[in-house]
Amino acid sequence: MFFILVSFASIVILLSLDPNFYERFSSVFYVVALVLLLGLFPFGKTISGATSWYDLGFFNLQPSEFAKVAAALGLAKYLSDIQTDIKRRKDQLYSFLIILIPAILIIPQPDPGSALVFFSLSFVIFREGLPLYFLGIGLFAILVFVTTLMFGTLWIGIGLAVLLVLFLMLKNKKFKIPVLPVTSAIVLTILFSLSVNFAFNNVFEQRHRDRFSLWLRLEKDPDKLEEIQKTIGYNTYQSEKAIESGGFFGKGFLEGTRTKGNFVPEQHTDYIFSTVGEEWGFIGTATVIVIFTLMFLRLVFLAERQKNDFGRMYGYGVISILLIHYFINIGMVIGVLPTIGIPLPFFSYGGSGLLFFTALLFIFLKLDANRMKEGI
């Protein structure tokens, strides 16, 4: 209730400020966010194994939530600069660095879920004209990552070698395939696959490795797999059962037996969608999905009608951040995606999240209101 009141107060403040204030001071917000993230290492408070909060006495503040807003503002500011040309390599590099730097500072907390959110801002860069082959490279990297975990680097090397032989055979016919770029791409892919193994075994914590093992069924030992399902997979299993037990109409507000009995851990934060499913059933979960879908469509419409480049780019930043939270959170709760601890916007308990989701959205609404006021 305290943060709900604070969020309402922040709406009044955000809507009263001059819209040019957000563009003018976006770089300042970004630098402040980085300083706050760096300050966590000596001064942060550890909760649930992650040093992601400042203890301010009567509440805890999570600066990574503020950093999401600041990164969206900073990226929009840089891309809307008249001197920025996203076709140039230098500007592409700087744009990705704006996203990458806060993510790098958040990963060691460790909070890989929050770090992942920053990469969603890449879609803003694609919207502004980044060549689509970068997206292809990103999707290919994800494919190699998952394939490496499932089959290992050796089988990836064998598969790539077969492809190289096929390319060389085709080269002698009517197709002209550059051998050197293809060979270089294969070598880089194998090196990336080797780095995946190193990161998985030496950088990831055991709980992260267990989550991927459960999701991709990497563990071959049935006893070890059963142990992982009872520990790491317990949350997802219980959330699935809670949603299933809700049926079509649900059991009623505060009447869910699994949620009332605390069978589902973190049901007020990361797993709150399971509470919706058990208490309100398919009707409730479908309503939540429809509401979010309508909100995203409305935000796309508002972003596209912006005449100001900064407003449009920031609008797509808002969409990207909210969308990845929504997609990963619900996918995690229903078992489609591995467990990644990020909240469902405006649903999950968490003061910092509610406050900065509110700020993220209402800054954009202020920018759009200014467009309407000026009649453009």
NUMITI-533784 format. One line per field, with one value per residue: residue in three letters; x, y, z of N, C-alpha, C in turn; residue number from 1. Coordinates in steps of 0.1 Angstrom, whole numbers. Each point is the difference from the previous one (the first is absolute). Layout:
<martis>
res = (ALA	...) .
n_X = (X	...) .
n_Y = (Y	...) .
n_Z = (Z	...) .
ca_X = (X	...) .
ca_Y = (Y	...) .
ca_Z = (Z	...) .
c_X = (X	...) .
c_Y = (Y	...) .
c_Z = (Z	...) .
n = (NUM	...) .
</martis>
This chain:
<martis>
res = (MET	PHE	PHE	ILE	LEU	VAL	SER	PHE	ALA	SER	ILE	VAL	ILE	LEU	LEU	SER	LEU	ASP	PRO	ASN	PHE	TYR	GLU	ARG	PHE	SER	SER	VAL	PHE	TYR	VAL	VAL	ALA	LEU	VAL	LEU	LEU	LEU	GLY	LEU	PHE	PRO	PHE	GLY	LYS	THR	ILE	SER	GLY	ALA	THR	SER	TRP	TYR	ASP	LEU	GLY	PHE	PHE	ASN	LEU	GLN	PRO	SER	GLU	PHE	ALA	LYS	VAL	ALA	ALA	ALA	LEU	GLY	LEU	ALA	LYS	TYR	LEU	SER	ASP	ILE	GLN	THR	ASP	ILE	LYS	ARG	ARG	LYS	ASP	GLN	LEU	TYR	SER	PHE	LEU	ILE	ILE	LEU	ILE	PRO	ALA	ILE	LEU	ILE	ILE	PRO	GLN	PRO	ASP	PRO	GLY	SER	ALA	LEU	VAL	PHE	PHE	SER	LEU	SER	PHE	VAL	ILE	PHE	ARG	GLU	GLY	LEU	PRO	LEU	TYR	PHE	LEU	GLY	ILE	GLY	LEU	PHE	ALA	ILE	LEU	VAL	PHE	VAL	THR	THR	LEU	MET	PHE	GLY	THR	LEU	TRP	ILE	GLY	ILE	GLY	LEU	ALA	VAL	LEU	LEU	VAL	LEU	PHE	LEU	MET	LEU	LYS	ASN	LYS	LYS	PHE	LYS	ILE	PRO	VAL	LEU	PRO	VAL	THR	SER	ALA	ILE	VAL	LEU	THR	ILE	LEU	PHE	SER	LEU	SER	VAL	ASN	PHE	ALA	PHE	ASN	ASN	VAL	PHE	GLU	GLN	ARG	HIS	ARG	ASP	ARG	PHE	SER	LEU	TRP	LEU	ARG	LEU	GLU	LYS	ASP	PRO	ASP	LYS	LEU	GLU	GLU	ILE	GLN	LYS	THR	ILE	GLY	TYR	ASN	THR	TYR	GLN	SER	GLU	LYS	ALA	ILE	GLU	SER	GLY	GLY	PHE	PHE	GLY	LYS	GLY	PHE	LEU	GLU	GLY	THR	ARG	THR	LYS	GLY	ASN	PHE	VAL	PRO	GLU	GLN	HIS	THR	ASP	TYR	ILE	PHE	SER	THR	VAL	GLY	GLU	GLU	TRP	GLY	PHE	ILE	GLY	THR	ALA	THR	VAL	ILE	VAL	ILE	PHE	THR	LEU	MET	PHE	LEU	ARG	LEU	VAL	PHE	LEU	ALA	GLU	ARG	GLN	LYS	ASN	ASP	PHE	GLY	ARG	MET	TYR	GLY	TYR	GLY	VAL	ILE	SER	ILE	LEU	LEU	ILE	HIS	TYR	PHE	ILE	ASN	ILE	GLY	MET	VAL	ILE	GLY	VAL	LEU	PRO	THR	ILE	GLY	ILE	PRO	LEU	PRO	PHE	PHE	SER	TYR	GLY	GLY	SER	GLY	LEU	LEU	PHE	PHE	THR	ALA	LEU	LEU	PHE	ILE	PHE	LEU	LYS	LEU	ASP	ALA	ASN	ARG	MET	LYS	GLU	GLY	ILE) .
n_X = (8	11	4	-12	0	13	-5	-11	8	8	-12	-4	11	0	-13	6	10	8	-6	5	-4	-9	-2	-1	-7	-3	10	-5	-13	6	7	-10	-7	10	0	-13	1	10	-8	-7	11	2	-11	-1	-13	4	-9	-3	12	-8	12	-13	1	-5	6	-12	0	-10	9	-1	11	-6	13	-1	-10	7	10	-11	-6	11	1	-13	1	11	-5	-12	7	8	-10	-6	13	0	10	-10	7	-11	2	5	12	6	-11	1	13	-1	-9	7	10	-9	-3	12	4	-13	-1	12	-4	-11	6	11	-11	-3	-3	2	-11	4	11	-7	-7	12	2	-12	8	6	-13	4	12	-6	-8	12	1	2	10	-9	12	0	-13	3	10	-8	-10	10	5	-13	-1	12	-4	-12	4	9	-10	-7	9	4	12	3	-12	1	12	-5	-11	8	8	-11	-4	12	0	-12	5	11	-9	-8	11	2	-12	-13	0	1	7	2	12	8	-10	-4	13	1	-12	5	12	-6	-8	11	7	-11	-1	13	-2	-10	7	10	-9	-6	12	4	-9	-8	-9	1	-7	8	11	-5	-3	12	6	-8	3	13	-3	10	-7	10	5	-9	9	10	-7	-4	13	4	-8	5	12	8	-6	2	5	7	3	2	7	5	2	5	6	5	2	3	3	-13	-7	9	7	2	-3	13	-5	11	-2	5	-6	-11	3	3	-7	-4	13	2	-11	6	12	11	-6	-3	5	7	1	3	8	5	1	5	8	-4	-12	5	6	-11	-7	9	0	-14	0	9	-6	-11	6	5	-12	-5	10	-2	-13	1	8	-8	-8	11	0	2	12	3	-12	2	13	-4	-10	8	8	-11	-4	13	1	-12	3	13	-4	-10	8	11	-7	-9	10	6	-11	-2	13	-3	4	13	2	-6	6	-11	-4	-13	2	-1	5	13	1	3	4	13	-4	-9	9	10	-8	-4	13	4	-12	0	13	-3	-9	10	10	-9	-3	13	1	-10	7	11	-10	10) .
n_Y = (-12	-1	-10	-5	5	-5	-11	1	3	-10	-5	6	-4	-12	1	5	-9	9	-4	12	0	-9	7	11	-7	-6	7	10	-3	-1	11	7	-6	3	12	0	-5	9	9	-9	0	13	5	-9	-3	-12	-3	-12	3	11	6	2	2	12	-2	6	-10	8	0	-10	5	-4	4	-13	2	9	-9	-7	9	1	-13	-1	8	-6	-12	4	5	-11	-9	9	-1	13	-2	-6	-9	-7	5	10	-7	11	5	-11	2	13	-3	-10	9	9	-10	-2	12	5	-7	4	11	-4	-6	7	6	-11	6	-12	-2	9	-6	-11	7	4	-12	1	9	-12	-4	9	-5	-12	5	5	-13	-6	-4	-7	0	12	2	-3	9	9	-3	1	11	3	-2	6	10	-1	0	9	5	-1	4	12	5	-12	-2	12	-3	-12	6	9	-10	-7	11	0	-13	1	10	-7	-9	9	4	-13	3	2	-4	13	-8	11	-6	11	8	-10	-2	13	0	-10	6	11	-7	-7	12	4	-12	1	13	-6	-10	9	9	-11	-4	13	5	-9	4	-9	10	8	-8	-1	13	2	-8	6	12	-3	-5	8	-1	-9	4	-10	-5	4	-4	-11	0	2	-9	-6	5	0	-12	1	12	-4	-11	7	9	-10	-7	12	3	-12	1	11	-9	0	-1	-9	0	12	13	-3	-8	3	-13	0	11	-3	-12	10	-7	11	-2	11	-4	8	-6	-8	-6	13	-3	-8	11	8	-10	-2	12	3	-11	-7	4	-2	-11	-4	5	-5	-11	0	3	-9	-9	4	-1	-11	-4	4	-6	-10	1	2	-10	-7	6	-3	13	-1	-1	9	6	-1	4	10	3	-2	8	8	-1	2	9	5	-1	2	9	4	-1	4	10	2	0	6	6	0	2	10	8	1	-3	12	5	3	11	-2	8	8	-13	-3	-5	12	7	-4	-13	1	6	-8	-10	5	2	-12	-4	6	-2	-12	-2	5	-8	-10	3	2	-11	-4	5	-4	-10	-9) .
n_Z = (0	7	-7	2	12	2	-6	7	11	-4	-2	11	6	-5	2	11	-2	-5	-11	-3	13	-5	-12	6	10	-12	-5	7	-4	-12	1	5	-10	-8	5	0	-12	-2	6	-7	-7	4	-5	-9	1	5	-10	5	5	-1	-3	0	14	2	11	-2	8	-5	-10	-9	-6	-11	-1	-2	8	8	0	1	8	8	-1	2	10	5	-3	5	10	1	-2	8	5	-4	8	5	-6	1	-12	8	-2	0	-7	-8	0	-2	-10	-4	0	-4	-8	-5	2	1	-11	-5	4	-6	-10	4	1	-5	-12	-6	8	10	0	0	9	3	-3	6	6	-4	3	9	1	0	9	4	-4	11	-8	-6	-7	7	-3	-13	2	6	-10	-9	7	1	-13	-3	7	-5	-13	4	7	-10	-10	4	2	3	3	6	4	3	6	5	3	3	7	5	2	4	8	3	2	6	6	-3	4	-2	12	3	7	7	-3	-1	-4	-8	-4	-1	-6	-6	-2	-3	-8	-5	-2	-6	-7	-2	-3	-7	-4	-3	-6	-6	-2	-4	-8	-6	9	10	6	-7	3	12	-1	-6	10	8	-5	-2	12	6	11	-2	11	0	8	-7	-11	7	4	-12	-5	11	-5	-10	-4	13	-1	-12	5	11	-8	-7	11	5	-12	-1	13	-6	-9	-4	12	5	11	-5	2	2	-9	-5	-1	-12	-4	5	-5	-8	-8	-5	0	6	6	8	-5	-2	9	-1	-12	8	8	-11	-4	12	4	-12	-1	-10	5	12	-3	-7	10	8	-8	0	13	3	-8	5	12	-4	-5	11	7	-8	1	13	0	-8	8	7	0	13	-5	10	-2	-13	1	8	-8	-10	7	3	-12	-4	10	-2	-13	2	8	-8	-11	6	7	-9	-9	10	3	-13	2	-8	9	1	13	-2	11	-8	5	2	-10	11	1	-3	12	4	10	-1	-2	9	8	-4	1	11	4	-3	4	12	0	-6	10	7	-6	1	12	0	-6	8	10	-7	0	3) .
ca_X = (-8	9	6	-12	-1	11	-2	-10	6	9	-7	-3	13	4	-9	1	13	1	4	14	8	4	10	12	8	0	14	2	-7	7	13	-4	-3	13	6	-8	3	13	0	-6	11	5	-11	-13	-6	-3	-13	-2	12	4	3	-7	-8	5	-9	-2	-6	-14	-3	12	-1	7	4	-1	-13	2	9	-8	-5	11	6	-9	2	13	0	-8	7	11	-4	-7	9	1	13	0	-4	0	7	15	4	3	-12	-6	8	-4	-14	0	7	-10	-8	8	7	-7	-2	12	1	-11	2	7	-7	-4	-14	-1	-13	-1	10	-6	-10	7	2	-12	1	6	-11	-1	11	-5	-11	5	7	12	-2	-6	9	5	-10	3	12	-4	-8	9	7	-8	-1	13	0	-9	5	12	-3	-7	7	15	8	5	-11	-1	11	-2	-10	5	9	-8	-5	11	2	-11	2	11	-5	-8	9	4	-11	-4	-1	13	0	13	5	6	-10	-7	9	2	-12	0	10	-5	-11	6	5	-11	-5	10	-2	-13	4	8	-9	-10	6	8	-6	-13	-1	-6	-14	-2	2	-11	-11	2	-1	-14	-8	5	2	14	5	-4	-2	-14	-1	4	-10	-11	4	-1	-15	-6	6	0	-12	-12	-8	-8	-9	-11	-8	-8	-11	-9	-7	-9	-11	-9	-10	-4	-5	8	-6	-5	11	6	-5	9	5	15	6	-3	8	14	7	7	9	1	-13	-4	9	2	-10	-13	-10	-6	-11	-11	-5	-8	-11	-9	-1	3	-6	9	13	-2	-3	13	8	-6	2	14	1	-6	10	12	-5	-2	13	6	-7	5	14	0	-6	9	7	14	8	3	-12	-3	9	-2	-12	4	7	-10	-6	9	2	-12	-3	9	-5	-12	2	8	-6	-11	6	7	-10	-7	10	5	14	7	-3	8	-7	-4	-15	-10	-3	-12	-6	8	3	13	-1	8	-5	-12	3	7	-9	-9	8	3	-12	-5	9	-4	-13	2	5	-11	-9	6	-3	-14	-1	6	-7	8) .
ca_Y = (12	11	3	4	15	7	0	10	13	1	3	14	7	-3	7	14	5	3	-12	1	-4	-14	-1	8	-6	-15	-5	1	-12	-12	0	-3	-14	-8	3	-8	-14	-2	1	-12	-9	2	5	-7	-9	-12	-6	-12	-3	11	13	9	11	9	1	14	1	-4	-9	-3	6	-8	10	-6	5	13	-1	-4	12	8	-5	3	15	3	-5	8	13	-2	-3	12	11	3	-4	-15	-7	-14	-8	0	-10	7	3	-13	-5	9	-3	-13	2	6	-11	-10	4	-3	-15	-6	4	-7	-15	-5	2	-3	2	-1	4	15	3	-4	10	11	-4	2	13	-1	2	14	2	-6	9	12	-2	-10	-11	-11	-11	0	-8	-14	-5	-2	-12	-11	-2	-7	-14	-7	-1	-11	-12	-4	-6	-13	-10	2	7	-10	-2	12	0	-9	5	11	-6	-5	12	6	-9	3	13	-2	-8	9	10	-4	0	14	9	6	1	4	-11	5	4	-12	-7	9	-1	-14	1	9	-8	-10	7	5	-12	-3	9	-3	-11	6	8	-8	-8	8	13	-2	-7	-13	1	4	-12	-9	4	-3	-14	-4	5	-7	-14	-3	-10	-14	-9	2	4	14	8	1	9	14	3	2	12	12	0	-1	12	-1	-11	4	10	-6	-7	10	6	-11	-2	11	-3	11	12	2	-3	12	9	-4	-13	-10	-9	-2	12	3	-9	4	-11	7	10	13	1	15	7	-6	-10	5	-5	-13	4	4	-12	-8	8	5	-10	4	13	10	1	5	14	6	0	10	14	3	1	13	10	0	6	14	6	0	11	13	2	3	13	11	8	2	-12	-4	-6	-13	-10	-3	-8	-14	-5	-4	-13	-11	-4	-6	-12	-11	-4	-7	-12	-9	-4	-9	-12	-7	-5	-12	-11	1	6	-3	9	12	8	13	2	3	15	5	-11	-6	8	6	15	6	-3	8	14	3	-3	12	11	-4	2	14	9	-1	7	14	4	-1	11	12	0	4	14	8	-2	-6) .
ca_Z = (0	0	-13	-9	3	-6	-15	-4	2	-11	-12	1	-3	-14	-9	2	-5	-14	-8	-5	11	-1	-10	3	11	-1	2	15	6	-4	8	14	1	0	13	10	-2	5	15	6	4	14	10	-3	9	-6	2	-8	-7	-10	6	-10	6	10	12	3	13	0	-12	-8	-13	-10	-10	-13	-6	-5	-11	-12	-5	-5	-13	-10	-3	-5	-13	-9	-2	-9	-14	-6	-3	-15	-5	1	-11	5	-10	2	10	13	7	4	12	12	4	7	13	9	5	6	12	12	1	6	14	7	-1	12	13	-14	-3	-15	-5	-3	-11	-13	-4	-7	-14	-8	-7	-13	-9	-3	-10	-12	-5	-6	-13	1	-10	6	2	14	7	-3	8	14	1	-2	12	10	-5	4	15	5	-6	7	13	-3	-7	2	-11	-9	-10	-7	-9	-10	-9	-8	-10	-11	-8	-8	-12	-9	-6	-10	-11	-7	-6	-13	-9	-5	12	4	15	5	9	11	10	6	9	11	8	7	11	10	7	9	11	8	7	10	11	7	10	11	8	7	11	9	4	6	12	-1	-1	-14	-8	2	-7	-14	-1	1	-12	-12	3	-3	10	-5	12	4	14	1	-6	9	11	-5	-1	13	6	-10	-8	9	-2	-12	2	8	-7	-10	7	5	-11	-4	9	-1	-10	-9	7	12	13	7	6	13	2	-6	11	-1	3	14	8	-2	-8	-10	6	-7	-8	0	-8	-13	-4	3	-11	5	9	-9	-6	10	5	-10	-10	-14	-3	6	-7	-14	1	3	-13	-9	4	-4	-14	-4	4	-10	-13	2	0	-14	-7	5	-4	-15	-3	5	-10	6	-1	13	6	-7	4	14	0	-3	11	9	-5	1	14	6	-7	4	14	-1	-7	8	12	-2	-6	11	9	-6	-3	-14	1	13	10	0	10	-3	3	-10	2	6	7	11	11	-1	0	-11	-13	-2	-1	-12	-11	-1	-5	-14	-8	0	-8	-14	-2	1	-13	-10	3	-6	-15	-1	4	-11	-12	-10) .
c_X = (9	5	-11	-2	11	0	-10	6	10	-7	-3	13	4	-8	1	13	-1	5	15	9	6	11	13	9	1	14	4	-6	8	13	-4	-4	12	7	-7	3	14	0	-5	12	5	-12	-13	-4	-3	-13	-1	12	5	2	-5	-7	8	-10	-1	-8	-14	-4	14	-2	9	4	-1	-13	1	9	-7	-6	11	6	-10	1	13	1	-8	7	11	-5	-7	9	2	13	1	-5	1	6	15	3	2	-12	-7	7	-4	-14	0	7	-9	-8	9	6	-8	-3	12	1	-10	3	8	-8	-4	-15	-1	-13	-1	10	-6	-10	7	2	-12	0	6	-11	-2	9	-5	-11	5	9	13	-3	-5	9	5	-10	2	12	-4	-8	9	8	-8	-2	12	1	-8	5	13	-3	-7	9	16	6	4	-11	-2	11	-2	-11	5	10	-8	-6	11	3	-11	2	11	-5	-9	8	4	-11	-4	-1	14	-1	14	5	5	-10	-7	9	2	-12	-1	10	-6	-11	5	6	-11	-6	9	-2	-13	3	7	-9	-9	7	8	-6	-14	1	-7	-15	-4	2	-11	-13	0	-1	-14	-8	3	1	14	5	-5	-2	-14	-1	4	-10	-12	3	-1	-15	-6	5	-2	-13	-13	-9	-9	-10	-12	-9	-8	-12	-11	-9	-10	-12	-10	-12	-4	-4	8	-7	-5	12	4	-5	8	7	16	7	-3	9	15	8	9	9	0	-13	-4	9	1	-11	-14	-11	-6	-12	-12	-7	-9	-13	-11	-1	4	-5	10	13	-1	-3	13	8	-6	3	15	1	-6	9	12	-4	-2	13	7	-7	5	15	1	-5	9	7	14	7	2	-12	-3	10	-1	-13	3	8	-9	-6	9	2	-12	-3	8	-3	-12	2	8	-7	-11	5	7	-11	-7	10	5	14	6	-3	10	-7	-2	-15	-9	-4	-13	-8	8	3	15	0	8	-6	-13	3	6	-8	-10	7	2	-12	-5	9	-4	-14	1	5	-11	-10	6	-2	-14	-2	5	-7	7	-2) .
c_Y = (13	3	3	15	7	0	10	14	2	3	15	8	-2	8	15	6	3	-12	1	-3	-14	-2	7	-6	-15	-5	1	-12	-13	-2	-3	-14	-9	1	-8	-15	-4	0	-12	-9	2	2	-8	-9	-13	-6	-12	-3	10	13	11	11	9	0	14	1	-6	-7	-2	5	-9	9	-6	4	14	0	-4	13	9	-5	3	15	2	-5	9	14	-2	-2	12	11	1	-6	-16	-6	-15	-9	-1	-10	7	3	-13	-5	8	-3	-13	1	6	-11	-10	4	-3	-15	-6	3	-8	-15	-5	1	-13	2	-1	3	14	3	-3	10	11	-4	1	14	0	2	15	3	-5	8	12	-2	-9	-11	-13	-12	-1	-9	-15	-6	-2	-13	-12	-3	-7	-15	-8	-2	-12	-14	-5	-6	-14	-11	1	6	-10	-2	12	1	-10	5	11	-5	-5	11	6	-9	3	13	-1	-8	9	10	-4	0	15	9	5	3	4	-9	7	5	-11	-7	8	-1	-14	0	8	-8	-10	6	5	-12	-4	10	-2	-11	6	8	-8	-7	8	13	-1	-7	-13	1	3	-12	-10	4	-3	-15	-5	4	-8	-15	-5	-11	-14	-10	2	4	15	9	1	9	15	4	3	13	12	0	0	12	-1	-11	4	11	-6	-7	10	5	-11	-2	11	-3	12	12	4	-3	12	7	-5	-14	-11	-8	-1	14	4	-9	2	-12	7	11	13	3	15	8	-6	-10	4	-4	-13	3	4	-12	-8	7	4	-9	5	13	11	1	5	15	8	1	10	14	4	2	14	11	1	6	15	8	1	11	14	2	4	14	11	6	3	-13	-6	-7	-14	-11	-4	-9	-15	-6	-5	-13	-12	-5	-6	-13	-12	-4	-8	-14	-10	-5	-10	-13	-8	-6	-12	-10	0	5	-4	10	12	10	14	2	2	15	3	-10	-4	10	4	15	6	-2	8	14	3	-5	12	12	-3	4	15	10	0	7	15	5	0	12	13	0	4	15	9	-2	-6	-15) .
c_Z = (0	-14	-10	2	-6	-15	-5	1	-12	-13	-1	-4	-14	-10	1	-6	-15	-7	-4	11	-1	-10	4	11	-1	2	15	7	-2	9	15	2	1	14	11	-2	5	15	7	4	14	10	-2	11	-7	5	-9	-9	-10	7	-9	6	9	12	5	13	0	-13	-7	-14	-10	-12	-14	-7	-5	-13	-13	-6	-6	-13	-12	-4	-7	-15	-10	-2	-10	-14	-6	-3	-15	-6	0	-13	3	-11	2	11	14	8	4	13	13	5	8	14	10	7	9	13	13	2	6	15	9	1	13	13	7	-2	-15	-6	-4	-11	-14	-6	-8	-15	-8	-7	-13	-11	-4	-11	-14	-6	-7	-12	1	-10	7	1	14	8	-3	7	14	2	-2	12	11	-4	4	15	5	-6	7	13	-2	-5	1	-12	-11	-11	-8	-11	-12	-10	-8	-10	-12	-9	-8	-12	-10	-8	-11	-12	-9	-8	-14	-10	-2	12	3	15	4	11	13	11	6	10	13	10	7	11	12	8	10	13	10	8	12	12	7	11	12	9	8	12	10	4	6	14	-1	-2	-14	-9	2	-7	-15	-2	0	-12	-12	2	-3	10	-4	12	5	15	2	-6	9	12	-5	-1	13	6	-9	-7	9	-3	-12	1	8	-6	-11	6	5	-11	-5	9	0	-10	-9	7	12	13	7	7	14	3	-6	10	-1	3	15	9	-2	-7	-11	6	-9	-8	0	-8	-14	-5	3	-10	4	9	-8	-6	9	4	-11	-12	-14	-3	5	-7	-14	1	2	-13	-10	4	-4	-15	-5	4	-9	-13	1	1	-13	-8	5	-4	-15	-4	5	-12	5	0	14	6	-6	5	15	2	-3	11	11	-4	2	14	5	-7	4	15	-1	-6	8	13	-2	-6	11	9	-6	-5	-14	0	13	10	0	8	-4	2	-11	3	5	7	12	11	-1	-2	-11	-14	-3	-3	-14	-13	-2	-7	-15	-9	-1	-6	-14	-2	1	-14	-10	3	-5	-15	-3	3	-11	-13	-11	0) .
n = (1	2	3	4	5	6	7	8	9	10	11	12	13	14	15	16	17	18	19	20	21	22	23	24	25	26	27	28	29	30	31	32	33	34	35	36	37	38	39	40	41	42	43	44	45	46	47	48	49	50	51	52	53	54	55	56	57	58	59	60	61	62	63	64	65	66	67	68	69	70	71	72	73	74	75	76	77	78	79	80	81	82	83	84	85	86	87	88	89	90	91	92	93	94	95	96	97	98	99	100	101	102	103	104	105	106	107	108	109	110	111	112	113	114	115	116	117	118	119	120	121	122	123	124	125	126	127	128	129	130	131	132	133	134	135	136	137	138	139	140	141	142	143	144	145	146	147	148	149	150	151	152	153	154	155	156	157	158	159	160	161	162	163	164	165	166	167	168	169	170	171	172	173	174	175	176	177	178	179	180	181	182	183	184	185	186	187	188	189	190	191	192	193	194	195	196	197	198	199	200	201	202	203	204	205	206	207	208	209	210	211	212	213	214	215	216	217	218	219	220	221	222	223	224	225	226	227	228	229	230	231	232	233	234	235	236	237	238	239	240	241	242	243	244	245	246	247	248	249	250	251	252	253	254	255	256	257	258	259	260	261	262	263	264	265	266	267	268	269	270	271	272	273	274	275	276	277	278	279	280	281	282	283	284	285	286	287	288	289	290	291	292	293	294	295	296	297	298	299	300	301	302	303	304	305	306	307	308	309	310	311	312	313	314	315	316	317	318	319	320	321	322	323	324	325	326	327	328	329	330	331	332	333	334	335	336	337	338	339	340	341	342	343	344	345	346	347	348	349	350	351	352	353	354	355	356	357	358	359	360	361	362	363	364	365	366	367	368	369	370	371	372	373	374	375	376) .
</martis>
